[in-house]
Amino acid sequence: LRLVLELDGEVVQSATPSIGYLHTGIEKTAEQKKWQEVIPLVERMDYLAAQSNSLAYALAVEKLLGLEMPQRVKDVRVLIAELQRIASHLIWLGTHAMEIGAVSMLFYAIRERELLMNINELIAGFRFFPSYIRIGGLREDLSRGFHEAVNAFLDRFPKKLDEYEGLLSKNDIFMRRTQGVGVISQEDAFAWGLLGPIARASGSNYDVRKYFPYSGYETYDFEVPTAAEGDVYARYRVRMKELRECVKICRQAIKRITPSGAWACDDPRVVPPPKDKVYTEMEALIQHFLIYSQGFTVPAGDVYVPVEGPRGEHGVYAVSDGTNRPWRIKMRAPSLLAIQALPTLIKGGLIADVVAVIGSNDVVMGDCDR
């Protein structure tokens, strides 16, 4: 992100964001891939919310296909999405505090995030982009030791949250750098398309998980944290409360998930047959070959499916022309909208406040340059 500032002394008179430096072209590239092959692409957009991205995409394609997931798959997806939200918020917390001057905060946040990366590696073999959520369910069943690793993290994390807040919440320097800075009203937030923690810090209670529940979120007990001030400090408080709500949801999900059971739907169009059948039955071998060589076709139509990502409503608009590749994939990227509103948030503030506002908006450039 490049910001061109017009200044009067140290006061920002205007700002012009300049974007497009990543040149990923992920949305266009998706049109050249088979439906299942798009999963690794969408995970690399908002790379701090990889599994939220793949969940939104999988839900959109499954809606076009008319697939219904087993309850165990839904619960695993909820757990993974909330662990991803925690991991994303930890990077936000560490980098945001570091940019304001609390350098040690990043080391503490990375320490806990590494445990979540270990869980990704346990279930998928990859730490950053697991590609574990697939169209039709999950890539494979949960690995041995998954429940123990998740429970160990959930037992450890609340005390670490207390440490984080002990370092920052009443820190005089942190409060002076964040209170009354980058203020935006609820009406202006909606006008700019800002949802998620930014809007909730301005008084909104909108959360996709509550308003348009998916994957069984309506059966979970959790609150939507809000604040009224609409400044950088309010956005900090909302995200810290969200971290505690994530732990609450994860505890409920891990209790529901049995050690073994269904990890995908039973639709042979999209889910390969079990390997023992592939080795012994000709029909299963043919089906396995077709799925991996040609992919599967999706009925013609279009659909929009939103999820509550770490940065707000992350939506997927998918268009199918009835072939084995998407005709169009379009994402609603919260980071792009946050950058769009940036000039309004920093106008009239100091140069030093610009960094604080960008950090509080939690912008990921991969989410912007798609």
C-alpha positions as CSV (number, residue, x, y, z in Angstrom):
1,L,0.0,0.0,0.0
2,R,1.3,3.4,-1.0
3,L,-0.2,6.5,0.6
4,V,0.3,9.9,-1.0
5,L,-0.4,12.5,1.8
6,E,-1.0,16.2,1.5
7,L,0.2,17.8,4.7
8,D,0.0,21.1,6.5
9,G,2.9,20.7,8.9
10,E,2.1,17.3,10.5
11,V,-1.6,17.4,9.9
12,V,-3.0,15.3,7.1
13,Q,-5.1,17.4,4.6
14,S,-5.8,14.6,2.2
15,A,-4.7,11.1,1.3
16,T,-4.6,9.1,-1.9
17,P,-4.2,5.4,-1.5
18,S,-2.3,3.6,-4.3
19,I,-2.9,-0.1,-4.6
20,G,-2.3,-3.0,-7.0
21,Y,1.3,-3.8,-6.2
22,L,0.8,-7.6,-5.7
23,H,-0.6,-8.4,-9.2
24,T,-2.1,-11.7,-8.1
25,G,-5.0,-11.8,-10.5
26,I,-6.6,-14.6,-8.4
27,E,-10.2,-14.0,-9.5
28,K,-9.3,-14.2,-13.2
29,T,-7.0,-17.2,-12.6
30,A,-9.8,-19.1,-11.0
31,E,-11.7,-19.1,-14.3
32,Q,-8.9,-21.3,-15.7
33,K,-9.1,-23.9,-12.9
34,K,-11.4,-26.7,-12.1
35,W,-13.8,-26.0,-9.3
36,Q,-11.8,-27.9,-6.6
37,E,-8.5,-26.4,-7.8
38,V,-9.7,-22.9,-6.9
39,I,-9.4,-23.7,-3.1
40,P,-5.6,-23.0,-2.9
41,L,-6.1,-19.7,-4.9
42,V,-8.8,-18.2,-2.6
43,E,-6.7,-19.1,0.5
44,R,-3.9,-16.9,-0.8
45,M,-6.1,-13.8,-1.1
46,D,-6.7,-12.8,2.5
47,Y,-3.7,-15.0,3.5
48,L,-4.3,-14.4,7.3
49,A,-7.9,-15.8,6.9
50,A,-7.1,-18.7,4.5
51,Q,-9.6,-21.2,5.9
52,S,-12.4,-18.6,6.2
53,N,-11.9,-17.9,2.4
54,S,-12.0,-21.5,1.5
55,L,-15.1,-22.0,3.7
56,A,-16.9,-19.2,1.9
57,Y,-16.0,-20.5,-1.5
58,A,-16.9,-24.1,-0.6
59,L,-20.3,-23.1,0.7
60,A,-21.0,-21.1,-2.4
61,V,-20.2,-24.0,-4.8
62,E,-22.0,-26.5,-2.5
63,K,-25.1,-24.3,-2.7
64,L,-24.9,-24.4,-6.5
65,L,-24.6,-28.2,-6.3
66,G,-27.4,-28.5,-3.8
67,L,-25.1,-30.4,-1.3
68,E,-25.9,-30.7,2.4
69,M,-23.0,-31.4,4.7
70,P,-23.1,-33.9,7.6
71,Q,-23.3,-32.3,11.1
72,R,-19.8,-33.4,12.0
73,V,-18.4,-31.6,8.9
74,K,-20.2,-28.5,9.9
75,D,-18.8,-28.6,13.4
76,V,-15.3,-29.2,12.2
77,R,-15.6,-26.3,9.8
78,V,-16.9,-24.0,12.5
79,L,-14.0,-24.9,14.8
80,I,-11.4,-24.4,12.0
81,A,-12.9,-21.0,11.0
82,E,-12.8,-19.8,14.6
83,L,-9.2,-21.0,15.1
84,Q,-8.3,-19.1,11.9
85,R,-10.0,-16.0,13.3
86,I,-7.9,-16.2,16.4
87,A,-4.7,-16.7,14.4
88,S,-5.6,-13.6,12.2
89,H,-6.4,-11.4,15.2
90,L,-3.1,-12.4,16.8
91,I,-1.2,-11.1,13.8
92,W,-3.3,-8.0,13.9
93,L,-2.7,-7.5,17.6
94,G,1.1,-8.0,17.4
95,T,1.7,-5.9,14.3
96,H,-0.7,-3.1,15.4
97,A,0.9,-2.8,18.8
98,M,4.4,-3.0,17.4
99,E,3.7,-0.2,14.9
100,I,2.6,2.1,17.7
101,G,5.7,1.2,19.8
102,A,4.9,-1.9,21.9
103,V,7.5,-4.0,20.1
104,S,7.4,-7.0,22.5
105,M,3.7,-7.6,21.8
106,L,4.4,-9.2,18.4
107,F,6.6,-11.8,20.0
108,Y,3.9,-12.8,22.5
109,A,1.2,-12.9,19.8
110,I,3.4,-15.0,17.4
111,R,4.1,-17.4,20.3
112,E,0.4,-18.4,20.6
113,R,-0.2,-18.3,16.8
114,E,2.6,-20.9,16.3
115,L,0.4,-23.4,18.3
116,L,-2.4,-22.8,15.8
117,M,0.0,-23.3,12.9
118,N,1.0,-26.6,14.6
119,I,-2.7,-27.7,14.5
120,N,-2.9,-26.8,10.8
121,E,0.2,-29.0,10.2
122,L,-1.3,-31.8,12.2
123,I,-4.5,-32.0,10.1
124,A,-3.2,-31.1,6.7
125,G,0.6,-31.1,6.6
126,F,0.7,-27.4,5.8
127,R,0.9,-24.5,8.3
128,F,-0.1,-21.4,6.4
129,F,-2.4,-22.6,3.6
130,P,-3.8,-25.9,4.7
131,S,-6.5,-26.3,1.9
132,Y,-8.2,-28.6,4.4
133,I,-11.8,-27.4,3.7
134,R,-12.9,-28.8,0.3
135,I,-16.0,-28.7,-1.8
136,G,-18.1,-31.6,-0.4
137,G,-16.6,-31.6,3.1
138,L,-13.0,-31.9,4.3
139,R,-9.8,-33.2,2.6
140,E,-9.6,-36.2,5.0
141,D,-10.6,-37.2,8.5
142,L,-9.1,-35.5,11.5
143,S,-5.6,-36.6,12.6
144,R,-4.9,-38.5,15.8
145,G,-4.2,-36.0,18.6
146,F,-6.4,-33.2,17.1
147,H,-8.7,-33.0,20.1
148,E,-5.8,-33.0,22.5
149,A,-4.0,-30.2,20.6
150,V,-7.1,-28.0,20.4
151,N,-8.0,-28.5,24.0
152,A,-4.5,-27.7,25.1
153,F,-4.5,-24.4,23.2
154,L,-8.0,-23.5,24.5
155,D,-6.8,-24.1,28.1
156,R,-3.7,-22.0,27.6
157,F,-5.1,-19.1,25.6
158,P,-7.4,-17.2,28.0
159,K,-4.5,-16.5,30.4
160,K,-2.4,-15.2,27.6
161,L,-5.2,-12.9,26.6
162,D,-5.1,-11.5,30.2
163,E,-1.4,-10.9,29.6
164,Y,-2.0,-9.1,26.4
165,E,-4.6,-6.8,27.9
166,G,-2.4,-6.2,30.9
167,L,0.3,-4.9,28.6
168,L,-1.9,-2.6,26.5
169,S,-5.4,-1.9,27.8
170,K,-4.4,0.6,30.5
171,N,-1.0,1.5,29.0
172,D,-0.9,5.3,29.0
173,I,1.1,5.6,25.8
174,F,-1.2,3.1,24.0
175,M,-4.3,4.9,25.1
176,R,-3.0,8.3,24.0
177,R,-2.1,6.9,20.6
178,T,-5.5,5.2,20.0
179,Q,-8.3,7.1,21.9
180,G,-10.1,9.7,19.8
181,V,-8.0,8.7,16.8
182,G,-9.5,7.6,13.4
183,V,-13.1,8.0,14.6
184,I,-15.9,6.9,12.3
185,S,-19.7,6.8,13.0
186,Q,-21.9,3.8,12.3
187,E,-23.6,5.6,9.5
188,D,-20.4,6.5,7.8
189,A,-19.0,3.0,8.3
190,F,-22.0,1.5,6.5
191,A,-21.8,4.1,3.8
192,W,-18.2,3.1,3.1
193,G,-19.2,-0.6,3.2
194,L,-17.2,-1.2,6.4
195,L,-18.5,-4.2,8.4
196,G,-16.9,-6.6,10.9
197,P,-14.9,-5.2,13.9
198,I,-14.7,-1.7,12.4
199,A,-18.5,-1.3,12.2
200,R,-19.0,-3.1,15.5
201,A,-16.6,-0.6,17.2
202,S,-19.0,2.1,16.0
203,G,-22.1,0.6,17.6
204,S,-23.3,-1.9,15.0
205,N,-24.1,-5.5,16.0
206,Y,-24.1,-6.9,12.5
207,D,-22.4,-10.3,12.3
208,V,-23.0,-12.7,9.4
209,R,-22.9,-15.6,11.9
210,K,-26.0,-14.1,13.6
211,Y,-27.9,-12.5,10.7
212,F,-27.3,-15.1,8.0
213,P,-26.1,-18.2,10.0
214,Y,-24.2,-20.9,8.1
215,S,-22.6,-24.3,9.1
216,G,-24.9,-24.4,12.2
217,Y,-23.7,-21.2,13.9
218,E,-27.3,-20.6,15.0
219,T,-26.8,-23.5,17.4
220,Y,-23.8,-22.0,19.2
221,D,-23.9,-19.7,22.2
222,F,-21.8,-16.6,21.7
223,E,-22.1,-12.8,21.9
224,V,-21.2,-10.1,19.3
225,P,-19.0,-7.6,21.0
226,T,-19.6,-3.9,20.3
227,A,-18.4,-0.5,21.3
228,A,-19.7,3.0,20.7
229,E,-16.7,5.3,20.4
230,G,-15.7,4.3,16.8
231,D,-12.0,5.1,17.3
232,V,-8.8,3.0,17.1
233,Y,-9.1,2.0,20.8
234,A,-12.7,0.8,20.4
235,R,-11.6,-1.4,17.5
236,Y,-8.9,-2.8,19.7
237,R,-11.4,-3.6,22.5
238,V,-13.9,-5.2,20.1
239,R,-11.3,-7.5,18.7
240,M,-10.0,-8.5,22.1
241,K,-13.5,-9.4,23.2
242,E,-14.0,-11.3,19.9
243,L,-10.9,-13.5,20.8
244,R,-12.7,-14.5,24.0
245,E,-15.9,-15.3,22.1
246,C,-13.9,-17.4,19.7
247,V,-12.6,-19.5,22.6
248,K,-16.2,-20.0,23.7
249,I,-17.3,-21.2,20.3
250,C,-14.3,-23.5,19.9
251,R,-15.0,-25.1,23.3
252,Q,-18.6,-25.9,22.2
253,A,-17.4,-27.2,18.8
254,I,-14.7,-29.5,20.0
255,K,-17.1,-31.1,22.4
256,R,-19.5,-31.9,19.6
257,I,-16.9,-33.4,17.2
258,T,-16.5,-37.1,17.7
259,P,-13.0,-38.6,17.1
260,S,-14.2,-40.4,14.0
261,G,-17.1,-40.1,11.7
262,A,-18.2,-38.5,8.4
263,W,-15.7,-36.0,7.0
264,A,-17.4,-35.5,3.7
265,C,-20.8,-35.8,2.1
266,D,-21.7,-39.0,0.3
267,D,-22.2,-37.5,-3.2
268,P,-20.0,-39.4,-5.6
269,R,-20.0,-36.4,-8.1
270,V,-17.5,-34.5,-5.9
271,V,-16.1,-36.9,-3.3
272,P,-13.8,-39.6,-4.5
273,P,-14.6,-43.2,-3.4
274,P,-12.7,-44.8,-0.5
275,K,-9.3,-46.1,-1.5
276,D,-10.2,-49.7,-0.7
277,K,-13.0,-49.6,-3.3
278,V,-10.7,-47.9,-5.8
279,Y,-8.4,-50.8,-5.6
280,T,-11.1,-53.5,-5.8
281,E,-14.1,-52.1,-7.9
282,M,-13.9,-50.9,-11.5
283,E,-16.7,-48.4,-11.1
284,A,-14.9,-46.8,-8.1
285,L,-11.7,-46.6,-10.1
286,I,-13.4,-44.9,-13.0
287,Q,-15.1,-42.4,-10.7
288,H,-11.8,-41.6,-8.9
289,F,-10.1,-41.1,-12.3
290,L,-12.8,-38.8,-13.6
291,I,-12.8,-36.6,-10.5
292,Y,-9.1,-36.1,-10.5
293,S,-8.7,-35.7,-14.3
294,Q,-11.8,-33.9,-15.4
295,G,-13.2,-32.6,-12.1
296,F,-16.9,-32.2,-11.8
297,T,-19.5,-30.0,-13.4
298,V,-21.6,-27.5,-11.5
299,P,-25.2,-26.7,-12.6
300,A,-25.5,-23.3,-14.4
301,G,-26.5,-20.5,-12.1
302,D,-25.1,-17.9,-9.8
303,V,-25.0,-17.5,-6.0
304,Y,-23.6,-15.2,-3.3
305,V,-22.6,-16.6,0.0
306,P,-21.1,-14.5,2.8
307,V,-19.2,-15.6,5.9
308,E,-18.0,-13.6,8.9
309,G,-14.2,-13.4,8.3
310,P,-11.7,-11.9,10.7
311,R,-12.0,-8.5,8.8
312,G,-15.8,-8.6,8.4
313,E,-18.2,-10.0,5.7
314,H,-16.2,-12.0,3.2
315,G,-18.5,-12.9,0.4
316,V,-18.2,-15.2,-2.6
317,Y,-20.1,-14.6,-5.8
318,A,-19.8,-17.6,-8.0
319,V,-21.2,-18.0,-11.5
320,S,-21.4,-21.4,-13.3
321,D,-22.1,-22.0,-17.0
322,G,-22.6,-25.7,-16.3
323,T,-19.0,-26.8,-17.0
324,N,-16.2,-28.1,-14.9
325,R,-14.7,-24.6,-14.4
326,P,-16.1,-21.4,-12.9
327,W,-17.4,-18.8,-15.4
328,R,-16.8,-16.1,-12.8
329,I,-15.6,-15.9,-9.2
330,K,-15.9,-12.5,-7.5
331,M,-15.0,-11.8,-3.8
332,R,-16.3,-9.2,-1.5
333,A,-13.0,-8.2,0.1
334,P,-13.2,-6.3,3.4
335,S,-9.7,-5.0,3.1
336,L,-10.4,-3.2,-0.2
337,L,-13.3,-1.4,1.4
338,A,-11.2,-0.5,4.5
339,I,-8.5,1.1,2.2
340,Q,-11.3,3.0,0.3
341,A,-12.4,4.6,3.6
342,L,-8.9,5.3,4.8
343,P,-8.6,9.0,3.5
344,T,-11.8,9.9,5.5
345,L,-10.5,8.3,8.7
346,I,-7.0,10.0,8.6
347,K,-8.0,13.4,7.3
348,G,-7.4,16.1,10.0
349,G,-5.2,13.8,12.0
350,L,-1.4,13.7,12.5
351,I,1.1,11.7,10.4
352,A,1.8,9.5,13.5
353,D,-1.9,8.7,13.6
354,V,-2.0,7.3,10.1
355,V,-0.1,4.1,11.1
356,A,-2.4,3.6,14.1
357,V,-5.5,3.9,11.9
358,I,-4.2,1.5,9.2
359,G,-3.3,-1.0,11.9
360,S,-6.8,-0.7,13.5
361,N,-8.4,-1.3,10.1
362,D,-6.5,-4.7,9.9
363,V,-5.8,-4.4,6.2
364,V,-4.4,-7.4,4.3
365,M,-3.2,-6.4,0.8
366,G,-3.6,-9.8,-0.7
367,D,-7.3,-9.3,0.0
368,C,-7.2,-6.1,-1.9
369,D,-5.1,-6.9,-4.9
370,R,-7.1,-9.9,-6.3
